[in-house]
């Protein structure tokens, strides 16, 4: 998993809930919406999001076929070679 700091509107329902425990506690401690956390408000303004990258899910030695035809071409060539060897026998 890769962690990215980006604006994310998928969680807007609970992020905008002003009555939540976390929102109330952070407000009591001086936090204001749009500010970062920390003594000097230097923290991230946006929430962190875990993103599963396709490259991370691949096995050792695997690569992503960007054009979409690399796997098909290799399989077709292997199949053609098998048919040729059977035909020659």
C-alpha positions in Angstrom: 0.0 0.0 0.0 1.1 3.5 -0.7 0.0 6.4 1.4 -0.8 9.6 -0.4 -1.9 13.0 1.0 -4.7 14.2 -1.3 -8.1 15.8 -1.1 -10.5 12.9 -1.0 -14.3 13.5 -1.3 -15.2 9.8 -0.7 -15.3 10.4 3.1 -17.0 13.8 3.0 -20.1 12.5 4.9 -18.2 11.8 8.2 -15.5 14.5 7.6 -18.2 17.2 7.5 -20.0 15.8 10.6 -19.4 18.5 13.2 -21.1 16.5 16.0 -18.5 13.7 15.9 -16.4 13.0 19.0 -13.2 13.6 17.1 -14.3 16.9 15.6 -15.5 18.2 19.0 -12.3 17.2 20.8 -10.0 18.7 18.2 -12.0 21.9 18.2 -11.7 22.2 22.0 -7.9 21.8 21.6 -7.7 24.7 19.2 -7.9 23.1 15.8 -9.8 24.9 13.0 -10.9 23.4 9.8 -8.4 23.9 7.0 -5.4 24.0 9.3 -2.8 21.4 9.8 -2.2 19.6 13.1 0.9 20.4 15.2 2.3 23.1 17.3 3.0 25.4 14.4 0.1 24.0 12.3 2.6 22.4 10.0 0.8 19.0 9.6 -1.1 17.8 6.6 -4.3 19.7 5.8 -5.7 16.8 3.7 -6.4 13.4 5.1 -4.1 10.5 4.2 -5.4 7.8 1.9 -4.0 4.3 1.3 -3.8 3.4 -2.4 -3.0 -0.1 -3.6 -0.7 0.3 -6.6 -0.9 -2.3 -9.3 2.9 -2.8 -9.2 2.8 -3.7 -5.6 0.4 -6.6 -6.2 2.6 -8.3 -8.8 4.8 -11.2 -8.1 8.6 -11.2 -8.3 9.9 -10.6 -11.8 6.4 -9.6 -13.1 5.9 -6.4 -15.1 2.9 -4.4 -16.2 1.9 -4.7 -19.8 1.2 -1.1 -20.6 0.1 -1.7 -24.2 -2.1 -4.7 -23.3 -0.9 -7.0 -26.1 2.4 -8.3 -24.7 0.9 -11.3 -22.9 -1.4 -12.2 -25.8 1.5 -12.1 -28.3 3.7 -14.3 -26.1 0.9 -16.8 -25.6 0.1 -16.9 -29.3 3.8 -17.4 -30.2 4.0 -20.3 -27.7 0.9 -21.9 -29.0 2.1 -21.6 -32.6 5.4 -23.2 -31.6 3.5 -26.1 -29.9 1.4 -26.6 -33.0 4.4 -26.6 -35.2 6.2 -29.2 -33.1 3.1 -31.4 -33.1 2.8 -31.1 -36.8 6.4 -32.1 -37.4 6.0 -35.3 -35.5 
